[in-house]
Amino acid sequence: MDRYDNLESAARGLASGIGRVATIGFFDGVHRGHQVLLGDLKDWAVEVGGESVVVTFGEHPQAVLGAHPPVPVVSLEHRLLLLEREGIDAALVLDFDERVRALTPEDFVRSVLVEGLGTRGLQMGFDSAFGNRRLGTFEYLDEMRDELGLEIRSSRAEILEGVAVSSTRVREAVSNWNFAELENLLGHPFSIMGTVVEGDGRGRQLGFPTANLALPGVSVPPPGVYFCDVLCLGERPHGRHSWPALAAPERPEGFFRGVMNIGRRPTLTDGKEASIGSIYDPRVDTVEVHLLDYEGDLYGQCLEVFVLSMHRGEKKFSSVEELTAQIRSDVEARLG
């Protein structure tokens, strides 16, 4: 998937004379509702023999609107990887600044989609709304399709348990850390993505080397020990592997079982263990993953960690030996 960080670079980089169709949105988490829309967009691109383009934003629009934006489910880089995994051809990442905020829906469509990208069609979600005062609904824009010179289509809602899948439902599942519900809404286990940074080497000294992850300001599970699957993405994240392919018995190269620890490592730091119900605090908590059946250097590599289940809470042990025995038991349980 090609990425463009401003309209000018997209206009230069995208091929001319191609039937291009686009959609607009933040797409946090790229949940199953988003996936329906993106599937419709891809089908439309095939229909016109063209390209599918997602227009998205680096920051949540609420950050500019003066509201308190929700903590993102995933980072921008992770979001782009998930979009690539859905088969999108190109993504345009715009800054949601005051200029963009002030645009009417028709001005945004005209300046960005029609004149900037040469778009022939706009695919919208069943409840999509954008532009100043969020007036840009399907019904509003469809009335001016001739004036805009743009065909506009709307995707159906994805209904699960009688309710449409939405970013609000995903955030509610995140707030409760209901991993089964998250997998149901996302179509795959909840995952976090980060770069491996240098740690203090204590895991290696204990016989269980870990990859310490640097994470941006995203949703991270509370302190505890988790069973996970880990995909090594190299230095440049890519979305070549779909979740069904990763979950198949014959796993692709670079995919490992793992055990992840999130927390304050109280036995090693002589601090207090996180209390039950604590939330992840990047100032004091670390995120580290032990990859089973892996040997090598992961520094600087990007990992996507699929969280399968919480195995146990964080605990302060009476000795390093007791901690090591517990880690060994955790790993054996993951293997079992």
C-alpha positions in Angstrom: 0.0 0.0 0.0 1.3 3.4 -0.9 1.3 6.1 1.8 1.1 9.9 1.2 1.4 12.4 4.0 -0.1 15.4 2.1 -2.3 16.1 -0.8 0.5 17.4 -3.0 2.6 14.2 -2.7 -0.5 12.1 -3.4 -1.3 14.1 -6.5 2.2 13.6 -7.8 2.5 9.9 -6.8 -0.9 8.5 -7.9 -1.2 7.5 -11.5 -3.3 9.8 -13.7 -6.1 8.5 -15.9 -7.1 5.8 -13.5 -10.6 5.3 -12.1 -10.0 6.1 -8.4 -12.5 5.6 -5.6 -12.1 6.7 -2.0 -13.4 6.7 1.5 -12.9 9.1 4.4 -12.5 8.2 8.1 -10.3 7.7 11.1 -10.7 3.9 11.1 -9.4 3.4 14.6 -8.8 -0.4 15.1 -10.2 -1.2 11.5 -13.0 -3.2 13.1 -15.5 -5.4 11.2 -17.8 -2.5 10.4 -14.8 -0.8 8.7 -13.9 -4.0 7.0 -17.4 -4.1 5.3 -16.9 -0.6 4.0 -13.3 -1.3 2.8 -14.5 -4.5 1.1 -17.1 -2.5 -0.8 -14.4 0.1 -1.7 -12.1 -2.6 -3.1 -14.9 -4.2 -5.1 -15.8 -0.8 -6.6 -12.1 -0.2 -7.5 -12.1 -3.5 -9.4 -15.4 -2.5 -11.1 -13.9 0.7 -12.5 -10.5 -0.9 -13.1 -8.9 1.6 -10.7 -7.5 2.1 -7.2 -8.9 2.2 -3.7 -7.8 5.1 -1.6 -8.4 5.7 2.1 -8.3 9.4 3.3 -7.5 9.4 7.0 -6.1 11.7 9.7 -2.9 11.5 11.8 -4.7 12.6 15.0 -8.3 12.1 16.1 -10.4 15.0 15.0 -11.6 15.5 18.5 -8.1 16.6 19.5 -8.5 19.7 17.3 -12.2 20.2 18.1 -11.2 21.0 21.7 -12.8 17.8 23.1 -11.0 15.1 25.0 -10.2 12.5 22.3 -10.3 8.8 23.3 -7.1 7.0 23.7 -6.5 5.4 20.2 -7.1 1.7 19.9 -4.1 1.5 17.7 -1.3 3.9 16.5 -1.3 5.5 13.1 1.4 3.1 11.9 -0.6 0.2 13.1 -3.8 1.6 11.6 -2.0 1.8 8.2 -0.8 -1.7 8.5 -4.4 -2.9 9.2 -5.6 -1.0 6.1 -2.9 -2.6 4.0 -4.0 -6.0 5.4 -7.5 -5.2 4.0 -6.0 -4.8 0.5 -6.3 -1.0 0.2 -4.1 0.4 -2.6 -3.2 3.8 -1.1 -3.7 5.9 2.0 -3.6 9.7 2.3 -2.8 10.9 5.9 -3.9 14.5 6.4 -3.4 16.8 9.4 -6.8 17.6 10.9 -6.0 21.3 11.4 -8.2 24.4 11.7 -8.2 24.8 7.9 -9.6 21.3 7.4 -11.9 21.7 10.3 -13.5 24.8 8.7 -14.2 23.1 5.4 -17.8 22.3 4.5 -18.3 18.7 3.4 -18.7 19.7 -0.2 -15.6 21.9 -0.2 -13.6 19.0 1.4 -14.9 16.6 -1.3 -14.2 19.0 -4.1 -10.7 20.1 -3.0 -9.4 16.8 -1.7 -11.2 14.0 -3.5 -12.2 15.5 -6.9 -9.5 18.1 -7.7 -6.7 16.7 -5.5 -7.0 13.0 -6.1 -9.1 12.8 -9.2 -11.6 10.6 -7.5 -14.6 9.2 -9.3 -16.5 7.8 -6.4 -16.9 8.1 -2.6 -17.8 5.1 -0.5 -19.4 6.0 2.9 -20.3 4.0 5.9 -23.9 3.6 7.0 -23.4 6.3 9.7 -20.5 8.3 8.2 -20.5 12.1 8.7 -17.6 14.5 8.2 -16.9 18.2 7.5 -17.9 21.3 9.4 -20.6 20.4 12.0 -20.5 16.9 10.6 -23.0 17.8 7.9 -21.4 15.4 5.4 -23.7 12.5 5.6 -24.6 10.2 2.7 -28.0 11.8 2.2 -26.5 15.3 2.2 -23.8 14.6 -0.3 -25.9 12.4 -2.5 -28.2 15.4 -3.3 -25.2 17.2 -4.8 -23.6 14.4 -6.7 -24.1 16.0 -10.1 -22.7 19.3 -8.8 -19.7 17.5 -7.4 -19.3 15.2 -10.4 -18.9 12.3 -8.0 -20.8 9.0 -7.5 -21.5 8.3 -3.9 -22.3 4.9 -2.4 -23.2 3.8 1.2 -22.2 0.5 2.9 -24.4 -1.5 5.1 -23.9 -1.8 8.9 -22.2 -5.0 10.2 -24.6 -6.3 12.9 -23.4 -8.5 15.7 -25.8 -9.6 18.5 -28.4 -7.1 17.2 -26.2 -4.0 17.4 -24.0 -2.4 14.7 -20.2 -2.8 15.1 -18.8 0.6 15.8 -15.7 2.3 17.2 -17.8 3.0 20.3 -18.4 -0.7 20.9 -14.7 -1.4 20.4 -13.7 1.3 22.9 -16.3 -0.1 25.4 -14.7 -3.6 25.0 -11.2 -2.0 25.5 -12.3 -0.2 28.6 -13.4 -3.6 30.1 -10.6 -5.5 28.4 -13.0 -8.1 27.2 -10.7 -10.0 24.8 -13.4 -12.3 23.5 -15.6 -9.4 22.6 -12.7 -7.5 21.0 -11.9 -10.5 18.8 -15.5 -10.7 17.8 -15.6 -7.0 16.9 -12.2 -6.8 15.2 -12.3 -10.2 13.4 -9.0 -11.1 15.0 -7.4 -11.0 18.5 -6.7 -7.5 19.8 -3.1 -6.6 19.0 -0.5 -4.0 19.9 2.4 -2.9 17.7 5.7 -1.5 18.8 9.4 -1.3 18.2 11.9 -3.4 20.2 14.2 -1.2 22.4 17.0 -2.1 24.7 16.1 -3.2 28.2 18.2 -4.1 31.2 18.8 -7.7 30.2 17.2 -9.2 33.3 15.0 -11.6 31.3 18.0 -13.0 29.6 19.8 -13.5 32.9 16.8 -15.5 34.2 16.9 -17.7 31.1 13.9 -16.1 29.4 15.1 -13.3 27.1 12.4 -10.7 26.4 11.8 -8.0 23.7 11.0 -4.7 25.4 8.4 -2.7 23.3 8.3 1.0 23.0 4.6 1.9 22.5 3.1 5.2 21.4 0.0 6.6 23.2 -2.3 3.7 22.5 -4.6 1.3 24.4 -2.6 -1.2 26.3 -4.0 -4.0 28.5 -3.6 -3.7 32.3 -0.6 -5.1 34.2 -0.4 -8.9 34.1 0.9 -11.9 32.2 -0.7 -12.7 28.9 -0.6 -15.5 26.4 0.0 -14.1 22.9 1.1 -14.7 19.3 3.9 -12.5 17.9 4.5 -11.4 14.3 7.9 -10.1 13.5 7.5 -7.3 11.0 11.1 -6.3 10.5 12.1 -2.6 10.4 9.3 -1.6 8.2 5.8 -2.7 9.2 3.7 -4.4 6.4 0.3 -5.9 6.1 1.1 -8.9 3.9 -0.2 -11.5 6.3 -3.9 -11.7 7.0 -5.1 -13.1 10.4 -6.6 -16.3 8.9 -3.2 -17.0 7.4 -1.5 -16.4 10.7 -4.0 -18.6 12.6 -3.5 -21.5 10.2 -1.7 -24.6 11.5 1.2 -24.0 9.1 2.3 -20.6 10.4 4.3 -18.2 8.2 7.9 -17.4 8.8 8.3 -14.8 11.6 5.2 -15.8 13.6 5.8 -17.2 17.1 4.0 -18.1 20.3 4.8 -15.8 23.2 4.2 -14.8 26.8 3.9 -11.1 27.5 4.4 -9.3 30.8 3.0 -5.8 31.4 3.8 -4.1 34.6 6.3 -2.9 37.1 8.4 -6.1 37.6 8.2 -5.7 41.4 10.4 -8.7 42.2 13.3 -7.2 40.2 12.7 -3.5 41.1 11.8 -4.1 44.8 8.7 -2.1 44.1 5.0 -2.7 44.7 3.0 -5.0 42.4 0.2 -3.3 40.5 -3.1 -3.6 42.3 -6.1 -5.4 40.9 -7.9 -3.1 38.5 -4.9 -1.0 37.8 -4.5 0.5 34.3 -1.4 0.5 32.2 0.8 3.5 33.1 3.7 4.1 30.6 5.6 6.0 33.3 6.1 3.0 35.5 5.0 -0.1 33.5 7.0 -2.0 30.9 5.8 -4.2 28.1 8.1 -7.2 27.3 7.5 -10.3 25.3 9.2 -13.7 25.5 9.1 -15.4 22.1 9.0 -19.2 22.3 11.4 -21.0 19.9 13.2 -17.9 18.9 16.8 -17.0 19.1 18.4 -13.8 17.8 18.5 -10.0 18.1 15.2 -8.1 17.7 16.5 -4.6 18.5 14.9 -2.0 16.2 12.4 -4.6 14.8 8.7 -4.0 14.8 6.5 -6.6 16.5 2.8 -7.0 16.4 1.5 -8.8 19.5 -1.9 -10.6 19.3 -3.2 -10.8 22.8 -5.0 -14.2 23.2 -5.9 -14.2 27.0 -4.8 -13.0 30.4 -2.9 -15.8 32.2 -2.5 -14.2 35.6 -2.1 -10.9 37.4 1.2 -9.3 38.4 2.7 -10.6 41.6 5.7 -9.8 43.7 7.7 -13.0 44.6 9.8 -13.5 47.6 12.9 -14.3 45.6 14.3 -14.2 42.0 14.4 -18.1 42.2 10.6 -18.1 42.9 10.0 -15.7 40.0 12.1 -17.8 37.6 10.1 -20.9 38.6 6.8 -19.1 37.9 8.1 -17.8 34.5 9.0 -21.4 33.6 5.5 -22.5 34.6 4.0 -19.7 32.5 6.0 -20.8 29.5 5.0 -24.4 30.0 1.4 -23.5 30.2 1.7 -21.5 27.0 3.2 -24.5 25.3 0.5 -26.8 26.6 
